[in-house]
Each structure stands twice: as structure tokens, then as C-alpha cells.
Amino acid sequence: MSHPSIFISAVSTELHTARQFVAATVHSLGFEPVWQEAIPNAPDEFRQMLQDKIDACEGLVQIAGKAYGIGITDVDSKFGPVSYTQLEFLYAHGQNKKTWLIIVGDECQRDLPVAQLDLPSDPDYPDPLGYQAGLRQLQQDYLTRLKAENPLCHIANNDTELQNALLELREELEEFRDIAEREQKLRFALIFAIFCSLIVLGIGFL
């Protein structure tokens, strides 16, 4: 029987290391951690591929910080203007997947300093700080919206609190793993019963 999988969502440039810690926690509990590291050049196909990956997972953990990440160039018909990372959480939540949110504060370790995040890729962009501020506001609006909708949310203002959040997440995932494994066993039992019934029916027609 395969292990149930959990999608680990984060903006890689900001929280790659934190995502690795979460993935290790998820793996130690018997889940298969899944994530998307790079965005290919075909955005329409990528969006569907991302949704297919999430559909195959039992749940999703998102580590969210200051960074907005890479935005979807066309406005999503369901969620509005979002980044790919935001889409991961919103899509999973909309599909009634189990979702967890860890919001990291200013004192948490990042892979890039906050000042270097969400800057335009074009070095000749006329107003890079204005560009950055616009994306930061979109990310802040997103987090405010999620907290208002009361998903399972952990706030980590520093690395110690992040470790504590992972301990709480571990307890919640242990409970969720037991439920997911029971449901998976029931699905296999149902498929096996159907298979046996088809064999019996097939013999009866011989």
C-alpha cells in the first residue's frame, strides 16, 4: 500500500529551507512529501499539472511569508490575481483538501533577505521598489483573507516558534495520517471486493 502524500507549498526563493524541514517532518510521519520547485515555460499546462498533483494528495501544508512569488500572468477566473503559490493553497482548500497554514514572521530564517524578494526580473525596470511594494500588498491581502476565513493556521514570529509550530503540526498530521490510512484501507477493501465479485460473476457465466 502506497503512503498518503502531502503537498508542501512555499515560495522557493524565500522559504526553500523551511519547506525542507516541513517535508522531513511529513516524511517521518509516513507521508510522501510533494512540491513543485520550478515553473516551466507553458503556464496553462503548468497550472493543470499543479492541480493534478494536488488532487493526488491527501492534504497541503503552506509556509507563507513576505514573498508573493511568481504571479500568474492571466487573472484566474475563480481566484482573481494570484501567484502560483497562492493558487496552490486556494485550489486545495476549494477541493476540500485538508490544509494547514504556517505564517512566518520577520525574525524567521529566510533563504534570501526580505529586501531582495519580489523584485522585477528586468534590471532596467523603472520602479523596482514600487513593483515590490505592489506584490507585497497582494501577499498581505492574501494572508489577511486566509486568517479571516479561519483555516488551520500557525503563526511563527521566529525560528523557535517555527519549531513549535512544526511540533503542533506533527501532532495534527499524526491524527490525520491515521484517518487517511483507514480511508485508504477501506478503498482498497472496496476495490478488492468489487474485483472478487466480478470474478464470481465471470465464473457464473461460464
N, C-alpha and C positions, 0 to 999 in steps of 0.2 A: 504494500500500500504506500502510495507516494505521500510525502509530507505536505500539509497545507501551506500555502505561500502567503506572504505579506509583502505588499508593495511599500518601499521606503522612498518617500518623496522629499526632495530638498533642492535648493539652488546650489549646484555643484561648486561654483566659484566661491561661494560664501561658506558652505557647511558640508563640504565633502568629508572631512574628518569626523564630524559629528554623526553623519549618516553611517559611516563605517562602524562607529560604536553601537549605534542602534541596530545595524544589521547583525553585528556579532551577538547582541542580546537576543534578537529574534531567532538567530540560528541556534543558539544554545538551548532554546526552549522547544526545539523540534520543528520550527517553521523554516521554509525556504525563503530567504530574503530576495526580493526582486526590485530592480530600479532601472531607470533609463539615464545613462551617463551623457550621451551626446545626441544632438538633434540633427538628423540628416537634412539633405537639401530639398526633399519633397515634403513640404509641410502638411499637405492634405493627407497623404498616405501616412505620414508620421502620426498625425492626430488619431487616425483609426487604429494604427498599430499600438499606440499608447493605451487607448481604450480597451483593446483586446487583451493587453497584458493585465490591466486592472480587473477586467471581467473574470480572468482566470485566477485571481487572488481572493483569499477569504476576507482580507481587510487591507487597510492602508494606514501607515504612520507618516505624518508630515512633520518635519522640523522646519519651522519658519522663522526667519529673522528680518533683517532690514531690506534685503535684496528682493527686487521684483523678479529678476531673471530675464529670460528671453521671452518677449511678448509675441503672441500670435498676431500675424500681420493683418488678417481679416477679423472683424469682430465676430465672436462666437454667437450663433443665433440663440443659444439658450442662456449663456452666462455673461454675455457682453464682452467688453475689452478685458482680457485676462492674459496672464503669462502661461506658459506650458506647465509650470509648477503649480500654479493656482488651479489650472484645469484638472490636474491630477486629483487634487482633493475634492473639488466640486463635483467632478464626474463620479468619483467613488461614493461620495455622500448621496448624490442623486440616484445612484443604483442601489441604495440601501445597504452598501457595504459597511462593515464596522470600521469606524475611523477614529484615529487618535491624533491630536494636535499638540506639538511641543513648541512653544514660542520662546525663543532665546533672546535674552536682553543684551545690553551694551557690554557687559563685562565677560560674556562668554567668548571663548576662543573661536576665532574665525580663520579660514584659510587665506583670506585677503582682508586687509583693513577696510572698515566701513567706507572710508573716503574714496576707495578705489572701485567700489561696486556700482553697477548700473550706469557706468559712463558710456557714451556712444562709441561704437567701434571705429568710426571715422575720426582720425586725429585732427581733421580740419573742421569739425563741426563747430558752428559759430558760438553756441552757448552750451557747453558741456555740463555746467553746473545746473542750468535751468532744465536740461534734459534729465539729469539725475534726480533733481527735485520732483519732477513730474512723475517719474516712476516710483520714487519713494512714497509719494502721496497715494498712488494707486495701491501699493502694498499695504500701507497703513489702513486705507479704506477697507481692503480685503480682510485684514485681521480684525478690525472693529466689527465687521459684518459677521465673521465666524464666531467671535466671542459673544455677540448678541444672540446668535442662534443656538448657543449653548451646546456645541459639540463637546466631547470628552477632551478637556483642554488642560495642559500643564504649563505653568509659567516658570521659566528658569532665568533668573537675573544674572547668574554667574555659573562657573563650572561646577561648583559644589551643588548648587540647586539643580543643575542639569543631571548630575549623577543621581540625586534623589528622585528626580523625575523618571529616570530610567529604572530605578528600583520600583517605583509605583507602577510604571508601565509593565515591568516584568510580572508583577502580581496579576495585573489585569489580563496580560497575554496568557498567563498560565491558565486562568479560568476560561478564556476564550479558546485556547488550544483544546482543552478537554471537551468543550461543546462542539468545536469543529471536527474533532476526531470521532465523536459519537455520531454526528451527522454524516460524516464520510463513511463510517462503517454501515450505517443504515442504507446509504445509497448503494454501496457495494452489495449488501444483502438483497436489496430490491432487484438490482440488475441480475444477480445470480439466480434469484427466484424466477424472474421472467425468462432467463435463459433455460433453466430446468423445465419450465412449463412448455416452452417451445419445443424442447427435445421430446417431452412426453407426447405432445400433440403430433409431432412428426412421426413418432413410432406408431401412434394410433392410426395414422393414415396409411401405414404400410400394409 
